[in-house]
């Protein structure tokens, strides 16, 4: 927290799947709660950059250029609190409608850069670079099935 000082953090139990999770907690709250964990991870909360969010959602791009996308421009949604998506497509990357989605180029470029084909990628696109690698895309989770 000294190295990456921000207003909000996320504290997550790493001993078991679906373990105790605290979203958007302050440094003082982290210091209070972390003692209840045997093994935990601590993240900088994306909520710190809420105003910089462009697009949040799930995307799957297959090696044969199919794309399944569920995404929202809602700045208050995150990878766990996801209301009605602004965009839902089951198409291919050549579909002209795709290019009008704000930030879609950044997540598609990211998937191609890191060869994240044939897996579901939970993501958020920002209008500023974030993280230690200064990227416009933050990945919350990757998985093989819905």
Buried (B, 14 or more C-beta within 10 A) or exposed (E): EEEEEEEBBBBBBEEEEEEEEBBBBEBEBBEEBEEEBEEBEBBBBBBBBBEBBBBBBBBBBEEEEEBBBBBBBBBEBBBEEBEEBBBEBEBEBEEEEBEEBBBBEBBBEBBEEEEBBEBBBBBBBBEEEBEEEEBBBBBBEEEEEE
